[in-house]
Amino acid sequence: MADELKLADPTEIADALSHALRYNGRRRVHDADELMARIVAERLVEHLRRCGFRLVRCGAGAALPDTSRHRHPNADRQPDDA
């Protein structure tokens, strides 16, 4: 899996943050102007870079790792259980 990770481009990170500031899922949030969302996203990316954070992207089709270490409540349930 480590071979499939690549350093994320700052523009991609800013785009993702800007989208998160403007949308809640697919629904448009009207309390964040598009220009303000872009400015905030770019400043956040720069701040994270200065603090030493490195964001990586998984390769296309790669499954995200499960780091929760919690079992799903229905993991042991059989299909015929009611």
Secondary structure by P-SEA (a helix, b strand, c coil): cccccccccaaaaaaaaaaaaccccccccccccaaaaaaaaaaaaaaaaaabbbbbbccccccccccccccccccccccccc
